[in-house]
């Protein structure tokens, strides 16, 4: 029966062979397997032997049998085997590596996701292996795998789980930040945001200026060609997504207070770097956008007193526009912002005028059409 059905192109016959082997294996165990191979293997095509082995659990005994085959046949096995039947945790790592070798990174990711759902098992996966899975997945051209909509959701879930696991392991922040950049579009669909990149933006104004250089053309056309290559377009899209997902105000402590000196130094260096690379106006706009997320001051008035000081000192319309548009996108109550404006109209003129503009926008249905 097996000679006629193993590895058959007819799906029904192939399924019949799989069911037969697994039923007999449940009864006869490895004695039956060895007996079958001893009696039948010489009459089987190599593909049939491979198909027979794929119906068995992934374990050391199966791998010992697999080692007797040619390298090409071993490769065919790893291209075809399902990873739903693995007996021992000791076989996880070799299975994942073999899947990566035959360009099945999505199946490897599925397996990693299953393992990481079990906290005890997850400790058996090294950070090196987890990083390798992410790197192979990023470089994948799909190979023999097809990513279905359900598979895509599992992919996003698996990537999130790997990053959460790496957060608990001894991995350099720079390495995680590098991977966050690669997986930025996927991480933004998860609860595990690109926090290392966000932190770097908030701590390093030169990095902020560099991201802006990816996203925006220079205002004086000093370094632009007539067209952007594919790599530049990818960087621009990633940079935009990173800026749009960033809400961590520089100098903001966990308890909600702002280190005024740290924020002022960050703003000064960020503006200087943005001006130096020809993106001063866009830099001010993006600085304003992040300042909009600063908490209220101790007196209960928005914005924070240090943000008011920056607004009044810089007198930057682009920065103020960034604040206004951020607040507009968030939505709010016109009366609240008008009261803030009234409270500040004698001490912080530009800030009060900006707050009144926000209140007017909320008052008017025309704000839905955007800004002029």
C-alpha positions as CSV (number, residue, x, y, z in Angstrom):
1,X,0.0,0.0,0.0
2,X,2.7,2.5,1.0
3,X,4.6,1.9,-2.2
4,X,1.6,3.0,-4.2
5,X,0.6,6.0,-2.0
6,X,3.7,7.5,-0.3
7,X,4.5,10.9,-1.9
8,X,1.7,10.5,-4.4
9,X,0.8,13.7,-6.4
10,X,-2.9,12.9,-5.6
11,X,-3.6,14.7,-2.3
12,X,-6.2,12.1,-1.2
13,X,-3.8,9.2,-1.7
14,X,-0.9,11.0,0.0
15,X,-3.1,11.8,3.0
16,X,-4.2,8.2,3.1
17,X,-0.5,7.1,3.4
18,X,0.2,9.7,6.1
19,X,-2.8,8.4,8.2
20,X,-1.7,4.8,7.7
21,X,1.9,5.5,8.8
22,X,0.9,7.5,11.9
23,X,-1.7,4.9,12.9
24,X,0.8,2.1,12.6
25,X,3.5,4.1,14.4
26,X,1.1,4.7,17.3
27,X,0.8,0.9,17.7
28,X,4.3,-0.4,16.7
29,X,6.5,2.6,17.6
30,X,10.1,2.6,16.4
31,X,10.3,-1.2,16.0
32,X,7.7,-0.9,13.2
33,X,9.5,2.0,11.6
34,X,12.8,0.2,11.5
35,X,11.1,-2.9,10.2
36,X,9.4,-1.0,7.4
37,X,12.6,0.7,6.3
38,X,14.4,-2.6,6.4
39,X,11.9,-4.3,4.2
40,X,10.6,-1.6,1.9
41,X,13.1,1.2,1.6
42,X,15.0,-0.4,-1.2
43,X,11.9,-0.6,-3.3
44,X,10.9,3.0,-2.6
45,X,11.9,6.1,-4.6
46,X,14.0,8.5,-2.6
47,X,11.0,10.9,-2.4
48,X,8.9,8.1,-0.9
49,X,11.5,7.6,1.9
50,X,11.5,11.3,2.5
51,X,7.7,11.3,2.7
52,X,7.7,8.4,5.1
53,X,10.1,10.2,7.4
54,X,8.0,13.4,7.3
55,X,5.1,11.5,8.8
56,X,7.1,10.7,12.0
57,X,7.7,13.0,14.9
58,X,10.7,15.4,14.7
59,X,13.1,13.9,17.2
60,X,16.6,12.5,17.5
61,X,15.6,9.1,16.2
62,X,14.1,10.5,13.1
63,X,17.1,12.7,12.6
64,X,19.4,9.6,12.9
65,X,17.4,8.0,10.1
66,X,17.5,11.2,8.1
67,X,21.3,11.2,8.4
68,X,21.5,8.0,6.3
69,X,20.1,9.9,3.3
70,X,21.8,12.0,0.7
71,X,22.1,15.8,1.4
72,X,19.6,16.5,-1.3
73,X,17.1,14.2,0.3
74,X,17.7,15.7,3.7
75,X,17.0,19.1,2.2
76,X,13.7,17.8,0.7
77,X,12.7,16.5,4.1
78,X,13.2,19.9,5.8
79,X,11.4,21.6,2.9
80,X,8.3,19.4,3.4
81,X,8.1,18.4,7.1
82,X,5.4,19.9,9.3
83,X,6.6,21.2,12.7
84,X,3.5,20.3,14.7
85,X,4.9,17.1,16.1
86,X,8.2,17.7,18.0
87,X,8.7,15.4,21.0
88,X,11.6,17.1,22.9
89,X,12.5,20.7,23.6
90,X,16.1,19.6,22.8
91,X,15.1,19.4,19.1
92,X,13.7,22.9,18.8
93,X,16.9,24.7,18.0
94,X,18.2,22.3,15.4
95,X,14.7,22.3,13.8
96,X,14.6,26.1,13.6
97,X,18.1,26.2,12.1
98,X,17.3,23.5,9.5
99,X,14.1,25.4,8.5
100,X,16.2,28.6,8.0
101,X,18.7,26.6,5.9
102,X,16.0,25.6,3.4
103,X,14.5,29.1,3.2
104,X,11.4,28.5,5.4
105,X,11.7,31.5,7.8
106,X,8.0,31.9,8.2
107,X,7.6,28.3,9.4
108,X,10.6,28.8,11.7
109,X,8.9,32.0,13.0
110,X,5.6,30.0,13.6
111,X,7.6,27.5,15.6
112,X,9.3,30.2,17.6
113,X,6.0,31.8,18.3
114,X,4.6,28.5,19.6
115,X,7.6,28.0,21.8
116,X,7.6,31.5,23.3
117,X,4.0,31.1,24.4
118,X,5.3,28.6,26.9
119,X,7.5,30.5,29.3
120,X,9.5,27.5,30.4
121,X,10.3,26.4,26.9
122,X,11.3,29.9,25.7
123,X,14.4,29.8,27.9
124,X,15.8,27.2,25.6
125,X,16.1,29.6,22.7
126,X,19.2,31.6,22.5
127,X,19.2,35.3,21.7
128,X,21.5,34.5,18.8
129,X,19.0,32.2,17.3
130,X,16.1,34.6,17.8
131,X,18.1,37.3,16.0
132,X,19.0,34.9,13.2
133,X,15.3,34.2,12.7
134,X,14.5,37.9,12.4
135,X,17.4,38.5,10.0
136,X,16.5,35.6,7.8
137,X,12.9,36.6,7.7
138,X,13.9,40.2,6.7
139,X,16.0,38.9,3.9
140,X,13.6,36.2,2.7
141,X,12.2,36.0,-0.8
142,X,9.5,33.6,0.5
143,X,11.1,30.5,-1.2
144,X,8.5,27.7,-1.2
145,X,6.3,29.5,1.4
146,X,3.2,31.4,0.7
147,X,2.1,34.0,3.3
148,X,-1.7,33.9,3.7
149,X,-3.6,36.6,5.6
150,X,-3.8,34.4,8.6
151,X,-0.1,33.7,8.2
152,X,0.6,37.4,8.1
153,X,-1.1,37.9,11.4
154,X,0.9,35.0,12.9
155,X,4.0,36.6,11.5
156,X,3.3,39.9,13.2
157,X,2.5,38.0,16.5
158,X,5.7,36.0,16.2
159,X,7.9,39.1,15.6
160,X,6.3,40.8,18.6
161,X,7.0,37.8,20.8
162,X,10.7,37.6,19.7
163,X,11.2,41.3,20.5
164,X,9.5,40.9,23.9
165,X,11.8,37.9,24.6
166,X,14.9,39.8,23.5
167,X,13.9,42.6,25.9
168,X,14.4,40.1,28.7
169,X,17.7,38.7,27.5
170,X,21.3,40.1,27.5
171,X,21.2,41.8,24.1
172,X,22.9,45.1,23.3
173,X,20.4,48.0,22.9
174,X,22.1,49.0,19.7
175,X,21.4,45.5,18.2
176,X,17.7,45.7,19.2
177,X,17.4,49.2,17.8
178,X,18.9,48.0,14.5
179,X,16.2,45.3,14.3
180,X,13.5,47.7,15.4
181,X,14.4,49.8,12.3
182,X,14.0,46.8,10.0
183,X,10.7,45.7,11.6
184,X,9.3,49.1,12.2
185,X,6.1,48.6,10.0
186,X,5.3,45.4,11.8
187,X,6.0,46.6,15.4
188,X,3.7,49.5,14.9
189,X,0.9,46.9,14.6
190,X,1.7,45.5,18.0
191,X,1.8,46.5,21.7
192,X,5.6,46.2,21.6
193,X,6.5,49.6,20.0
194,X,10.0,50.4,18.7
195,X,11.0,51.8,22.2
196,X,14.8,51.7,21.7
197,X,14.4,53.9,18.6
198,X,12.0,56.2,20.4
199,X,14.4,56.5,23.3
200,X,17.3,57.2,20.9
201,X,15.3,60.0,19.3
202,X,14.6,61.5,22.7
203,X,18.2,61.2,23.9
204,X,20.1,61.9,20.7
205,X,19.2,65.1,18.7
206,X,21.7,64.2,16.0
207,X,19.8,60.9,15.4
208,X,16.6,62.9,15.2
209,X,18.2,65.2,12.6
210,X,19.5,62.2,10.6
211,X,16.0,60.6,10.5
212,X,14.6,63.9,9.2
213,X,17.3,63.8,6.5
214,X,15.8,60.5,5.4
215,X,12.2,61.8,5.4
216,X,12.5,65.3,3.9
217,X,14.2,66.8,0.9
218,X,16.6,69.6,1.8
219,X,15.0,73.1,1.7
220,X,17.8,74.4,-0.4
221,X,18.2,71.3,-2.7
222,X,21.9,71.1,-1.7
223,X,22.2,67.4,-1.8
224,X,19.3,66.0,-3.8
225,X,19.4,64.2,-7.1
226,X,16.5,64.3,-9.6
227,X,15.1,61.0,-8.3
228,X,15.4,58.8,-5.2
229,X,16.5,55.2,-5.5
230,X,14.5,52.4,-3.9
231,X,16.7,52.2,-0.8
232,X,16.3,55.9,-0.2
233,X,12.5,55.5,-0.6
234,X,12.5,52.7,2.0
235,X,14.5,54.8,4.4
236,X,12.1,57.7,3.9
237,X,9.0,55.6,4.6
238,X,10.6,54.0,7.7
239,X,11.7,57.4,9.0
240,X,8.2,58.8,8.6
241,X,6.7,55.8,10.4
242,X,9.2,56.2,13.2
243,X,8.4,59.9,13.7
244,X,4.7,59.3,13.6
245,X,4.9,56.6,16.3
246,X,7.1,58.8,18.6
247,X,5.6,60.5,21.6
248,X,8.4,60.4,24.1
249,X,9.3,64.1,24.9
250,X,13.0,64.6,25.4
251,X,13.8,65.2,29.1
252,X,10.6,63.6,30.3
253,X,11.1,61.4,33.4
254,X,9.0,58.4,34.3
255,X,7.2,60.3,37.1
256,X,6.0,62.9,34.5
257,X,8.3,65.8,35.2
258,X,10.5,67.4,32.6
259,X,14.2,68.1,33.0
260,X,14.1,71.7,31.6
261,X,17.9,71.8,30.9
262,X,17.9,68.5,29.1
263,X,14.9,69.5,26.9
264,X,16.4,72.9,26.1
265,X,19.8,71.4,25.2
266,X,18.1,68.8,23.0
267,X,16.0,71.4,21.2
268,X,19.0,73.6,20.6
269,X,21.2,70.8,19.2
270,X,18.4,69.3,17.2
271,X,17.7,72.7,15.5
272,X,21.4,73.3,14.9
273,X,21.8,69.8,13.2
274,X,18.6,70.2,11.1
275,X,19.7,73.6,9.9
276,X,23.1,72.2,9.0
277,X,21.6,69.6,6.8
278,X,19.1,72.0,5.1
279,X,16.0,70.9,7.0
280,X,15.6,73.7,9.5
281,X,11.9,74.4,8.9
282,X,10.9,70.7,8.9
283,X,13.0,70.3,12.0
284,X,11.2,73.0,13.8
285,X,7.9,71.5,12.7
286,X,8.8,68.0,14.0
287,X,10.2,69.5,17.3
288,X,6.8,71.2,17.8
289,X,5.0,68.0,17.1
290,X,6.8,66.2,19.9
291,X,6.6,69.2,22.3
292,X,2.8,69.0,22.0
293,X,2.9,65.8,24.1
294,X,4.6,67.5,27.0
295,X,2.5,67.3,30.2
296,X,0.8,70.3,31.8
297,X,2.8,72.5,34.1
298,X,2.6,72.4,37.9
299,X,0.1,75.2,37.7
300,X,-2.3,73.0,35.7
301,X,-1.9,75.1,32.5
302,X,-1.0,73.6,29.2
303,X,1.6,73.6,27.7
304,X,4.3,73.0,30.2
305,X,6.2,76.1,31.4
306,X,9.5,75.0,29.7
307,X,7.6,74.5,26.4
308,X,6.1,78.0,26.8
309,X,9.6,79.4,27.3
310,X,10.9,77.6,24.2
311,X,7.9,79.0,22.2
312,X,8.5,82.6,23.3
313,X,12.2,82.5,22.9
314,X,12.4,80.9,19.4
315,X,9.4,82.7,17.8
316,X,9.2,79.9,15.3
317,X,6.0,79.6,13.3
318,X,7.0,76.2,12.1
319,X,7.4,74.9,15.6
320,X,4.1,76.4,16.6
321,X,2.4,74.8,13.6
322,X,3.8,71.4,14.6
323,X,2.2,71.8,18.1
324,X,-1.1,73.0,16.6
325,X,-1.4,70.2,14.1
326,X,-0.5,67.6,16.7
327,X,-3.2,68.8,19.0
328,X,-5.7,69.1,16.1
329,X,-5.0,65.5,15.2
330,X,-5.5,64.4,18.8
331,X,-8.8,66.3,19.2
332,X,-9.8,68.4,22.1
333,X,-12.2,70.9,23.8
334,X,-12.1,74.5,22.5
335,X,-13.2,76.0,25.8
336,X,-10.3,74.3,27.7
337,X,-7.7,75.7,25.3
338,X,-9.3,79.1,25.2
339,X,-9.1,79.2,29.0
340,X,-5.4,78.3,28.8
341,X,-5.0,81.1,26.3
342,X,-6.7,83.6,28.6
343,X,-4.5,82.6,31.5
344,X,-1.3,83.2,29.5
345,X,-2.2,86.2,27.5
346,X,-0.3,88.7,29.7
347,X,2.8,86.5,30.3
348,X,3.3,84.3,27.2
349,X,1.9,86.2,24.2
350,X,2.9,83.7,21.4
351,X,1.8,80.7,23.4
352,X,-1.6,82.4,24.2
353,X,-2.1,83.2,20.5
354,X,-1.3,79.6,19.5
355,X,-3.7,78.2,22.1
356,X,-6.4,80.6,20.8
357,X,-5.8,79.3,17.3
358,X,-6.3,75.8,18.5
359,X,-9.5,76.7,20.2
360,X,-10.8,78.4,17.0
361,X,-9.9,75.3,15.0
362,X,-11.9,73.1,17.4
363,X,-14.8,75.6,17.2
364,X,-14.9,75.5,13.4
365,X,-16.1,72.6,11.2
366,X,-13.6,73.9,8.6
367,X,-10.7,72.3,10.6
368,X,-11.6,69.0,9.0
369,X,-10.3,70.2,5.7
370,X,-6.8,70.7,7.2
371,X,-4.5,73.7,7.5
372,X,-3.7,76.3,5.0
